[in-house]
Amino acid sequence: MEGKAKAKVEALAFLFSFLLLSFFSSAGADKPLEFQSLVLRPLGKNPSTKSELSWAETENKIENLPLSEAEPTIALNLEHRDVLAFNATPEALFNLRLQRDTFRVESLSKMAAAAGGKRAGGNGTRVRGKDFSSSVTSGLAQGSGEYFTRLGVGTPPKYVYMVLDTGSDIVWIQCAPCRKCYSQIDPVFDPKKSVSFSGIACGSPLCHRLDSPGCNSKQSCLYEVAYGDGSFTIGEFSTETLTFRGTRVAKVALGCGHDNEGLFVGAAGLLGLGRGRLSFPTQTGRRFGRKFSYCLVDRSASSKPSSVVFGESAVSRTAVFTPLITNPKLDTFYYLELTGISVGGARVPGITASLFKLDAAGNGGVIVDSGTSVTRLTRRAYIGLRDAFRAGAADLKRAPNYSLFDTCFDLSGKTEVKVPTVVMHFRGADVSLPATNYLIPVDTNGVFCFAFAGTMSGLSIIGNIQQQGFRVVFDLAGSRVGFAPRGCA
């Protein structure tokens, strides 16, 4: 069966290629292709950045400010700081990022595939108002393709790095005493030193929000989050105060993990930003209106800071919006309706909404995800997009394939090139990508690759490389997602 399926995909790919050649031949006579300029910055050629304050200095200043309970404020205007960098070459870091990305996609795909046998409202756990913002640090130096934020945990607040993840619901942090913990940048959080830490009883309604809550001999609620790559975290389910730049958010339900194993690197834990019942946006919905947004910046191409905002200010006036789609089998992910893709100003033949349809069983669909780097499209859609881009970029010198990328170019010796435009068409929203969001450097020698990939999974994922530079708005109250170009200023 698998061989037949592969043969069918290859036959469809041939048909796509034939249609594209015919399409571009006829389109060329009527309307010229649309191009945009790409200024070339090989991997590792970072612009100079200047930060007025280090994280430690910033935290000292925050500690001297009055904390706000009801009127959240932005305490400091922080610049981006690569505080999580390891001593590794740009190529090594990029390869690690792609490896991590592969695990990420497999994890999300397994989670979606298993959703058919899972009740609605699941949060991936099993037993074994107003506004505030926070600077976000690109996790590229971690080889993770994820983003981290700095926040305070407990009272008094102990500042740690936390991963922001729209593909997860649970908020959790490593806690002392550690039965087994991975290495993190900051000291492990000790709940005994926080006056605001409180355990949750087994009989509590909050405990029963977990898919399969556990219970120890002290009648304390236990949690476990297991990820598709084999990573997991186990510990007590509790409530604690989180502090964001002087803004205090009390009684956040979070996992206090004493056994945390797997591919976690550097950060102390995770801030789940999914749509589920225990995610941070849902928990704080009454206070922040169930609205948040982020703007992710590639630190190798810009000195502007990335940011995440919660509350009414998260909704950009320049954003174009598309409705959220609900998966009745899995409420964590942010599903959107992708109706087509244009290359060079023309719709790619064969890429229609039917290729991305979310069916009644919870299969298929398109999600937008902060933790995936490279956008994955169903194989048929990817082949059509790739071949259209190759046809439009025929004047560029090709280079060998690189990792998961099968469309690469040798642009060494050049400082700027023209590339076909790429527009993603969502229902009610056309998102035109900057050239830097789809033709990216993969080494220091001038090789650039088309930053999309195909997947045999039914789940398509809009990754953070394609989101960079946009303020991506998650308006859960309005059941919509928005994209605001040049939103990181």
MARBA-194358 format. One record per residue (C-alpha): residue number from 1; chain; x, y, z. Coordinates in steps of 0.25 Angstrom, whole numbers, plus 5000, padded with zeros to 4 digits. Layout:
BEGIN
ATOM, NUM, A, X, Y, Z
...
//
This chain:
BEGIN
ATOM, 1, A, 5000, 5000, 5000
ATOM, 2, A, 5011, 5010, 5004
ATOM, 3, A, 5018, 5007, 4990
ATOM, 4, A, 5005, 5010, 4983
ATOM, 5, A, 5003, 5023, 4990
ATOM, 6, A, 5017, 5027, 4987
ATOM, 7, A, 5015, 5024, 4972
ATOM, 8, A, 5002, 5032, 4973
ATOM, 9, A, 5009, 5044, 4979
ATOM, 10, A, 5020, 5043, 4968
ATOM, 11, A, 5010, 5042, 4957
ATOM, 12, A, 5003, 5055, 4963
ATOM, 13, A, 5016, 5062, 4964
ATOM, 14, A, 5019, 5059, 4949
ATOM, 15, A, 5005, 5065, 4946
ATOM, 16, A, 5008, 5077, 4954
ATOM, 17, A, 5021, 5080, 4947
ATOM, 18, A, 5014, 5078, 4934
ATOM, 19, A, 5003, 5088, 4938
ATOM, 20, A, 5013, 5098, 4943
ATOM, 21, A, 5021, 5098, 4931
ATOM, 22, A, 5008, 5100, 4922
ATOM, 23, A, 5004, 5111, 4933
ATOM, 24, A, 5016, 5119, 4933
ATOM, 25, A, 5018, 5118, 4917
ATOM, 26, A, 5004, 5124, 4916
ATOM, 27, A, 5005, 5134, 4927
ATOM, 28, A, 5018, 5139, 4922
ATOM, 29, A, 5011, 5145, 4910
ATOM, 30, A, 5000, 5151, 4917
ATOM, 31, A, 5006, 5156, 4930
ATOM, 32, A, 5020, 5157, 4935
ATOM, 33, A, 5024, 5149, 4948
ATOM, 34, A, 5025, 5158, 4960
ATOM, 35, A, 5038, 5158, 4967
ATOM, 36, A, 5044, 5164, 4980
ATOM, 37, A, 5058, 5167, 4984
ATOM, 38, A, 5066, 5159, 4994
ATOM, 39, A, 5078, 5165, 5001
ATOM, 40, A, 5087, 5153, 5003
ATOM, 41, A, 5093, 5151, 5017
ATOM, 42, A, 5100, 5138, 5018
ATOM, 43, A, 5099, 5130, 5031
ATOM, 44, A, 5107, 5136, 5042
ATOM, 45, A, 5108, 5150, 5036
ATOM, 46, A, 5100, 5157, 5047
ATOM, 47, A, 5097, 5172, 5048
ATOM, 48, A, 5103, 5178, 5060
ATOM, 49, A, 5094, 5179, 5072
ATOM, 50, A, 5094, 5188, 5084
ATOM, 51, A, 5087, 5185, 5097
ATOM, 52, A, 5086, 5196, 5108
ATOM, 53, A, 5084, 5186, 5119
ATOM, 54, A, 5087, 5172, 5122
ATOM, 55, A, 5076, 5162, 5127
ATOM, 56, A, 5082, 5163, 5141
ATOM, 57, A, 5083, 5178, 5141
ATOM, 58, A, 5068, 5178, 5136
ATOM, 59, A, 5064, 5169, 5147
ATOM, 60, A, 5070, 5177, 5157
ATOM, 61, A, 5063, 5189, 5152
ATOM, 62, A, 5050, 5182, 5152
ATOM, 63, A, 5051, 5177, 5166
ATOM, 64, A, 5052, 5192, 5171
ATOM, 65, A, 5039, 5195, 5164
ATOM, 66, A, 5025, 5194, 5170
ATOM, 67, A, 5019, 5181, 5165
ATOM, 68, A, 5005, 5183, 5158
ATOM, 69, A, 4993, 5173, 5161
ATOM, 70, A, 4982, 5180, 5153
ATOM, 71, A, 4989, 5190, 5143
ATOM, 72, A, 5000, 5182, 5136
ATOM, 73, A, 5011, 5191, 5130
ATOM, 74, A, 5023, 5189, 5122
ATOM, 75, A, 5035, 5192, 5131
ATOM, 76, A, 5046, 5193, 5122
ATOM, 77, A, 5049, 5194, 5107
ATOM, 78, A, 5058, 5182, 5105
ATOM, 79, A, 5067, 5180, 5093
ATOM, 80, A, 5069, 5166, 5088
ATOM, 81, A, 5080, 5158, 5095
ATOM, 82, A, 5086, 5145, 5091
ATOM, 83, A, 5088, 5140, 5105
ATOM, 84, A, 5086, 5125, 5101
ATOM, 85, A, 5097, 5124, 5091
ATOM, 86, A, 5106, 5112, 5092
ATOM, 87, A, 5120, 5112, 5086
ATOM, 88, A, 5117, 5106, 5072
ATOM, 89, A, 5119, 5110, 5058
ATOM, 90, A, 5107, 5116, 5051
ATOM, 91, A, 5106, 5103, 5042
ATOM, 92, A, 5106, 5094, 5054
ATOM, 93, A, 5095, 5103, 5061
ATOM, 94, A, 5086, 5103, 5048
ATOM, 95, A, 5088, 5088, 5046
ATOM, 96, A, 5083, 5086, 5061
ATOM, 97, A, 5071, 5095, 5058
ATOM, 98, A, 5067, 5086, 5047
ATOM, 99, A, 5069, 5073, 5055
ATOM, 100, A, 5061, 5079, 5066
ATOM, 101, A, 5050, 5083, 5055
ATOM, 102, A, 5049, 5069, 5050
ATOM, 103, A, 5046, 5064, 5064
ATOM, 104, A, 5036, 5076, 5066
ATOM, 105, A, 5028, 5072, 5054
ATOM, 106, A, 5028, 5058, 5057
ATOM, 107, A, 5023, 5061, 5071
ATOM, 108, A, 5012, 5070, 5066
ATOM, 109, A, 5008, 5060, 5055
ATOM, 110, A, 5007, 5049, 5065
ATOM, 111, A, 4998, 5057, 5074
ATOM, 112, A, 4989, 5061, 5063
ATOM, 113, A, 4988, 5046, 5058
ATOM, 114, A, 4985, 5041, 5071
ATOM, 115, A, 4974, 5051, 5073
ATOM, 116, A, 4963, 5042, 5067
ATOM, 117, A, 4964, 5033, 5079
ATOM, 118, A, 4965, 5045, 5089
ATOM, 119, A, 4953, 5053, 5096
ATOM, 120, A, 4951, 5067, 5092
ATOM, 121, A, 4958, 5077, 5102
ATOM, 122, A, 4970, 5068, 5104
ATOM, 123, A, 4983, 5075, 5108
ATOM, 124, A, 4993, 5065, 5105
ATOM, 125, A, 4995, 5061, 5119
ATOM, 126, A, 4995, 5047, 5125
ATOM, 127, A, 5000, 5041, 5138
ATOM, 128, A, 5014, 5034, 5137
ATOM, 129, A, 4967, 5172, 5125
ATOM, 130, A, 4979, 5178, 5122
ATOM, 131, A, 4992, 5178, 5115
ATOM, 132, A, 5007, 5174, 5117
ATOM, 133, A, 5018, 5170, 5109
ATOM, 134, A, 5032, 5162, 5110
ATOM, 135, A, 5044, 5162, 5101
ATOM, 136, A, 5046, 5149, 5094
ATOM, 137, A, 5059, 5143, 5090
ATOM, 138, A, 5061, 5135, 5078
ATOM, 139, A, 5065, 5120, 5081
ATOM, 140, A, 5074, 5119, 5068
ATOM, 141, A, 5087, 5118, 5077
ATOM, 142, A, 5080, 5106, 5084
ATOM, 143, A, 5078, 5099, 5071
ATOM, 144, A, 5064, 5098, 5075
ATOM, 145, A, 5056, 5107, 5065
ATOM, 146, A, 5048, 5111, 5078
ATOM, 147, A, 5046, 5124, 5085
ATOM, 148, A, 5049, 5127, 5100
ATOM, 149, A, 5044, 5138, 5109
ATOM, 150, A, 5050, 5143, 5122
ATOM, 151, A, 5040, 5143, 5134
ATOM, 152, A, 5039, 5143, 5149
ATOM, 153, A, 5034, 5130, 5156
ATOM, 154, A, 5029, 5131, 5170
ATOM, 155, A, 5029, 5141, 5182
ATOM, 156, A, 5040, 5147, 5182
ATOM, 157, A, 5041, 5145, 5167
ATOM, 158, A, 5053, 5136, 5162
ATOM, 159, A, 5056, 5140, 5148
ATOM, 160, A, 5057, 5128, 5138
ATOM, 161, A, 5056, 5126, 5123
ATOM, 162, A, 5043, 5119, 5118
ATOM, 163, A, 5040, 5114, 5104
ATOM, 164, A, 5027, 5120, 5098
ATOM, 165, A, 5019, 5109, 5091
ATOM, 166, A, 5006, 5110, 5083
ATOM, 167, A, 5006, 5095, 5081
ATOM, 168, A, 5005, 5092, 5096
ATOM, 169, A, 4995, 5095, 5107
ATOM, 170, A, 5002, 5092, 5120
ATOM, 171, A, 5011, 5102, 5127
ATOM, 172, A, 5022, 5095, 5135
ATOM, 173, A, 5036, 5098, 5141
ATOM, 174, A, 5047, 5089, 5146
ATOM, 175, A, 5046, 5089, 5162
ATOM, 176, A, 5055, 5085, 5173
ATOM, 177, A, 5057, 5074, 5178
ATOM, 178, A, 5061, 5068, 5165
ATOM, 179, A, 5060, 5053, 5163
ATOM, 180, A, 5065, 5056, 5149
ATOM, 181, A, 5066, 5069, 5142
ATOM, 182, A, 5073, 5074, 5129
ATOM, 183, A, 5083, 5085, 5130
ATOM, 184, A, 5077, 5099, 5130
ATOM, 185, A, 5083, 5113, 5130
ATOM, 186, A, 5078, 5118, 5143
ATOM, 187, A, 5077, 5111, 5156
ATOM, 188, A, 5066, 5101, 5158
ATOM, 189, A, 5053, 5107, 5164
ATOM, 190, A, 5051, 5103, 5178
ATOM, 191, A, 5036, 5104, 5182
ATOM, 192, A, 5040, 5104, 5197
ATOM, 193, A, 5046, 5118, 5195
ATOM, 194, A, 5033, 5124, 5189
ATOM, 195, A, 5022, 5129, 5198
ATOM, 196, A, 5012, 5128, 5187
ATOM, 197, A, 5014, 5114, 5183
ATOM, 198, A, 5002, 5105, 5186
ATOM, 199, A, 4999, 5090, 5183
ATOM, 200, A, 4986, 5085, 5177
ATOM, 201, A, 4978, 5075, 5184
ATOM, 202, A, 4974, 5062, 5176
ATOM, 203, A, 4959, 5065, 5178
ATOM, 204, A, 4961, 5080, 5172
ATOM, 205, A, 4953, 5083, 5159
ATOM, 206, A, 4966, 5089, 5154
ATOM, 207, A, 4973, 5075, 5156
ATOM, 208, A, 4962, 5069, 5148
ATOM, 209, A, 4965, 5078, 5136
ATOM, 210, A, 4977, 5069, 5133
ATOM, 211, A, 4974, 5058, 5124
ATOM, 212, A, 4978, 5047, 5134
ATOM, 213, A, 4982, 5053, 5147
ATOM, 214, A, 4990, 5045, 5157
ATOM, 215, A, 4990, 5045, 5172
ATOM, 216, A, 5001, 5043, 5182
ATOM, 217, A, 5000, 5038, 5197
ATOM, 218, A, 4998, 5052, 5201
ATOM, 219, A, 4986, 5054, 5192
ATOM, 220, A, 4994, 5064, 5184
ATOM, 221, A, 4990, 5065, 5169
ATOM, 222, A, 5001, 5060, 5160
ATOM, 223, A, 5003, 5062, 5145
ATOM, 224, A, 5011, 5057, 5133
ATOM, 225, A, 5013, 5063, 5120
ATOM, 226, A, 5019, 5054, 5109
ATOM, 227, A, 5024, 5059, 5096
ATOM, 228, A, 5024, 5052, 5082
ATOM, 229, A, 5040, 5052, 5082
ATOM, 230, A, 5040, 5044, 5095
ATOM, 231, A, 5043, 5056, 5104
ATOM, 232, A, 5034, 5057, 5117
ATOM, 233, A, 5032, 5064, 5130
ATOM, 234, A, 5026, 5059, 5143
ATOM, 235, A, 5023, 5065, 5156
ATOM, 236, A, 5013, 5072, 5165
ATOM, 237, A, 5001, 5081, 5159
ATOM, 238, A, 5001, 5094, 5166
ATOM, 239, A, 4998, 5109, 5166
ATOM, 240, A, 5009, 5120, 5166
ATOM, 241, A, 5011, 5134, 5163
ATOM, 242, A, 5018, 5138, 5150
ATOM, 243, A, 5024, 5152, 5148
ATOM, 244, A, 5025, 5159, 5134
ATOM, 245, A, 5034, 5172, 5135
ATOM, 246, A, 5027, 5177, 5147
ATOM, 247, A, 5013, 5171, 5144
ATOM, 248, A, 5009, 5160, 5154
ATOM, 249, A, 5000, 5149, 5150
ATOM, 250, A, 4995, 5141, 5162
ATOM, 251, A, 4990, 5127, 5163
ATOM, 252, A, 4995, 5121, 5150
ATOM, 253, A, 4993, 5106, 5149
ATOM, 254, A, 5006, 5100, 5146
ATOM, 255, A, 5014, 5087, 5147
ATOM, 256, A, 5025, 5087, 5157
ATOM, 257, A, 5034, 5076, 5150
ATOM, 258, A, 5043, 5067, 5158
ATOM, 259, A, 5046, 5058, 5147
ATOM, 260, A, 5049, 5064, 5133
ATOM, 261, A, 5056, 5057, 5122
ATOM, 262, A, 5058, 5058, 5107
ATOM, 263, A, 5062, 5069, 5097
ATOM, 264, A, 5059, 5081, 5106
ATOM, 265, A, 5071, 5091, 5105
ATOM, 266, A, 5075, 5103, 5114
ATOM, 267, A, 5061, 5108, 5118
ATOM, 268, A, 5055, 5105, 5131
ATOM, 269, A, 5041, 5101, 5126
ATOM, 270, A, 5030, 5104, 5116
ATOM, 271, A, 5019, 5114, 5115
ATOM, 272, A, 5008, 5107, 5108
ATOM, 273, A, 5000, 5117, 5099
ATOM, 274, A, 4991, 5106, 5092
ATOM, 275, A, 4976, 5107, 5092
ATOM, 276, A, 4973, 5097, 5102
ATOM, 277, A, 4967, 5099, 5116
ATOM, 278, A, 4980, 5099, 5124
ATOM, 279, A, 4988, 5108, 5114
ATOM, 280, A, 4993, 5122, 5119
ATOM, 281, A, 4984, 5130, 5110
ATOM, 282, A, 4972, 5122, 5115
ATOM, 283, A, 4975, 5123, 5129
ATOM, 284, A, 4977, 5138, 5129
ATOM, 285, A, 4965, 5140, 5119
ATOM, 286, A, 4957, 5148, 5129
ATOM, 287, A, 4969, 5158, 5131
ATOM, 288, A, 4975, 5159, 5117
ATOM, 289, A, 4962, 5156, 5108
ATOM, 290, A, 4968, 5143, 5103
ATOM, 291, A, 4976, 5151, 5093
ATOM, 292, A, 4991, 5151, 5091
ATOM, 293, A, 5001, 5153, 5079
ATOM, 294, A, 5016, 5151, 5077
ATOM, 295, A, 5026, 5157, 5067
ATOM, 296, A, 5037, 5147, 5064
ATOM, 297, A, 5050, 5153, 5058
ATOM, 298, A, 5062, 5146, 5052
ATOM, 299, A, 5073, 5150, 5061
ATOM, 300, A, 5083, 5148, 5049
ATOM, 301, A, 5076, 5158, 5040
ATOM, 302, A, 5071, 5169, 5050
ATOM, 303, A, 5074, 5176, 5063
ATOM, 304, A, 5060, 5179, 5066
ATOM, 305, A, 5054, 5171, 5078
ATOM, 306, A, 5044, 5160, 5077
ATOM, 307, A, 5032, 5162, 5087
ATOM, 308, A, 5020, 5155, 5092
ATOM, 309, A, 5008, 5163, 5097
ATOM, 310, A, 4995, 5159, 5105
ATOM, 311, A, 4983, 5168, 5105
ATOM, 312, A, 4976, 5178, 5096
ATOM, 313, A, 4989, 5184, 5091
ATOM, 314, A, 4992, 5170, 5085
ATOM, 315, A, 4982, 5173, 5074
ATOM, 316, A, 4989, 5180, 5063
ATOM, 317, A, 4981, 5190, 5055
ATOM, 318, A, 4988, 5187, 5042
ATOM, 319, A, 4986, 5172, 5043
ATOM, 320, A, 4978, 5164, 5033
ATOM, 321, A, 4970, 5153, 5040
ATOM, 322, A, 4965, 5139, 5036
ATOM, 323, A, 4955, 5131, 5045
ATOM, 324, A, 4960, 5120, 5054
ATOM, 325, A, 4955, 5106, 5051
ATOM, 326, A, 4952, 5096, 5062
ATOM, 327, A, 4957, 5082, 5063
ATOM, 328, A, 4946, 5075, 5071
ATOM, 329, A, 4957, 5064, 5074
ATOM, 330, A, 4968, 5073, 5079
ATOM, 331, A, 4967, 5087, 5084
ATOM, 332, A, 4981, 5091, 5086
ATOM, 333, A, 4985, 5095, 5072
ATOM, 334, A, 4982, 5107, 5064
ATOM, 335, A, 4975, 5102, 5051
ATOM, 336, A, 4974, 5112, 5039
ATOM, 337, A, 4968, 5110, 5026
ATOM, 338, A, 4978, 5111, 5015
ATOM, 339, A, 4972, 5112, 5001
ATOM, 340, A, 4983, 5114, 4992
ATOM, 341, A, 4997, 5119, 4989
ATOM, 342, A, 5002, 5129, 4979
ATOM, 343, A, 5016, 5130, 4973
ATOM, 344, A, 5021, 5142, 4964
ATOM, 345, A, 5007, 5148, 4965
ATOM, 346, A, 4999, 5135, 4960
ATOM, 347, A, 4992, 5124, 4967
ATOM, 348, A, 4999, 5111, 4967
ATOM, 349, A, 4990, 5101, 4959
ATOM, 350, A, 4985, 5090, 4968
ATOM, 351, A, 4988, 5096, 4981
ATOM, 352, A, 4973, 5098, 4987
ATOM, 353, A, 4966, 5097, 5000
ATOM, 354, A, 4963, 5082, 4998
ATOM, 355, A, 4978, 5079, 5000
ATOM, 356, A, 4977, 5084, 5014
ATOM, 357, A, 4963, 5081, 5019
ATOM, 358, A, 4961, 5077, 5033
ATOM, 359, A, 4951, 5065, 5033
ATOM, 360, A, 4941, 5061, 5043
ATOM, 361, A, 4951, 5051, 5049
ATOM, 362, A, 4961, 5062, 5052
ATOM, 363, A, 4971, 5058, 5041
ATOM, 364, A, 4978, 5068, 5032
ATOM, 365, A, 4977, 5083, 5034
ATOM, 366, A, 4987, 5094, 5035
ATOM, 367, A, 4992, 5100, 5048
ATOM, 368, A, 5001, 5112, 5051
ATOM, 369, A, 5012, 5108, 5061
ATOM, 370, A, 5022, 5116, 5068
ATOM, 371, A, 5031, 5104, 5071
ATOM, 372, A, 5033, 5099, 5057
ATOM, 373, A, 5043, 5106, 5048
ATOM, 374, A, 5041, 5101, 5034
ATOM, 375, A, 5027, 5101, 5028
ATOM, 376, A, 5022, 5087, 5025
ATOM, 377, A, 5011, 5085, 5014
ATOM, 378, A, 5004, 5073, 5009
ATOM, 379, A, 5013, 5066, 4999
ATOM, 380, A, 5004, 5070, 4987
ATOM, 381, A, 5004, 5084, 4991
ATOM, 382, A, 5018, 5085, 4994
ATOM, 383, A, 5022, 5079, 4980
ATOM, 384, A, 5013, 5089, 4973
ATOM, 385, A, 5019, 5101, 4981
ATOM, 386, A, 5033, 5096, 4979
ATOM, 387, A, 5032, 5094, 4964
ATOM, 388, A, 5026, 5108, 4963
ATOM, 389, A, 5037, 5114, 4970
ATOM, 390, A, 5048, 5107, 4963
ATOM, 391, A, 5041, 5111, 4949
ATOM, 392, A, 5041, 5126, 4954
ATOM, 393, A, 5055, 5125, 4959
ATOM, 394, A, 5061, 5118, 4947
ATOM, 395, A, 5072, 5129, 4945
ATOM, 396, A, 5078, 5126, 4959
ATOM, 397, A, 5090, 5116, 4960
ATOM, 398, A, 5085, 5103, 4966
ATOM, 399, A, 5092, 5096, 4978
ATOM, 400, A, 5092, 5082, 4984
ATOM, 401, A, 5080, 5079, 4993
ATOM, 402, A, 5083, 5082, 5008
ATOM, 403, A, 5077, 5074, 5019
ATOM, 404, A, 5062, 5074, 5017
ATOM, 405, A, 5063, 5085, 5006
ATOM, 406, A, 5062, 5080, 4992
ATOM, 407, A, 5062, 5094, 4985
ATOM, 408, A, 5075, 5101, 4988
ATOM, 409, A, 5083, 5112, 4980
ATOM, 410, A, 5098, 5116, 4980
ATOM, 411, A, 5098, 5131, 4982
ATOM, 412, A, 5112, 5133, 4986
ATOM, 413, A, 5118, 5146, 4981
ATOM, 414, A, 5105, 5153, 4980
ATOM, 415, A, 5099, 5163, 4989
ATOM, 416, A, 5085, 5164, 4984
ATOM, 417, A, 5076, 5156, 4975
ATOM, 418, A, 5062, 5156, 4970
ATOM, 419, A, 5053, 5145, 4974
ATOM, 420, A, 5038, 5142, 4971
ATOM, 421, A, 5028, 5147, 4981
ATOM, 422, A, 5021, 5136, 4990
ATOM, 423, A, 5007, 5139, 4996
ATOM, 424, A, 4999, 5130, 5005
ATOM, 425, A, 4984, 5131, 5003
ATOM, 426, A, 4976, 5128, 5016
ATOM, 427, A, 4961, 5130, 5016
ATOM, 428, A, 4959, 5145, 5017
ATOM, 429, A, 4974, 5148, 5018
ATOM, 430, A, 4985, 5149, 5008
ATOM, 431, A, 4999, 5148, 5014
ATOM, 432, A, 5010, 5153, 5005
ATOM, 433, A, 5024, 5147, 5010
ATOM, 434, A, 5036, 5155, 5010
ATOM, 435, A, 5047, 5149, 5002
ATOM, 436, A, 5055, 5146, 5015
ATOM, 437, A, 5044, 5137, 5020
ATOM, 438, A, 5045, 5127, 5009
ATOM, 439, A, 5059, 5127, 5003
ATOM, 440, A, 5069, 5126, 5015
ATOM, 441, A, 5084, 5124, 5017
ATOM, 442, A, 5089, 5110, 5021
ATOM, 443, A, 5104, 5112, 5022
ATOM, 444, A, 5114, 5123, 5022
ATOM, 445, A, 5118, 5121, 5007
ATOM, 446, A, 5106, 5127, 5000
ATOM, 447, A, 5096, 5115, 4999
ATOM, 448, A, 5082, 5119, 5001
ATOM, 449, A, 5070, 5109, 5001
ATOM, 450, A, 5055, 5110, 4999
ATOM, 451, A, 5050, 5109, 5013
ATOM, 452, A, 5038, 5100, 5011
ATOM, 453, A, 5037, 5085, 5012
ATOM, 454, A, 5027, 5074, 5009
ATOM, 455, A, 5021, 5064, 5018
ATOM, 456, A, 5014, 5051, 5017
ATOM, 457, A, 5006, 5054, 5029
ATOM, 458, A, 4992, 5060, 5027
ATOM, 459, A, 4996, 5072, 5036
ATOM, 460, A, 5002, 5084, 5030
ATOM, 461, A, 5009, 5094, 5039
ATOM, 462, A, 5012, 5109, 5037
ATOM, 463, A, 5026, 5110, 5043
ATOM, 464, A, 5033, 5122, 5050
ATOM, 465, A, 5042, 5125, 5039
ATOM, 466, A, 5030, 5129, 5030
ATOM, 467, A, 5024, 5137, 5042
ATOM, 468, A, 5037, 5145, 5044
ATOM, 469, A, 5034, 5160, 5044
ATOM, 470, A, 5019, 5159, 5045
ATOM, 471, A, 5011, 5161, 5058
ATOM, 472, A, 5003, 5149, 5058
ATOM, 473, A, 4990, 5152, 5066
ATOM, 474, A, 4983, 5141, 5074
ATOM, 475, A, 4969, 5146, 5077
ATOM, 476, A, 4962, 5134, 5084
ATOM, 477, A, 4951, 5143, 5088
ATOM, 478, A, 4948, 5146, 5073
ATOM, 479, A, 4952, 5132, 5069
ATOM, 480, A, 4962, 5138, 5059
ATOM, 481, A, 4977, 5139, 5055
ATOM, 482, A, 4983, 5152, 5049
ATOM, 483, A, 4996, 5155, 5042
ATOM, 484, A, 5001, 5169, 5042
ATOM, 485, A, 5014, 5171, 5033
ATOM, 486, A, 5025, 5179, 5039
ATOM, 487, A, 5020, 5177, 5052
ATOM, 488, A, 5032, 5176, 5061
ATOM, 489, A, 5035, 5191, 5061
//
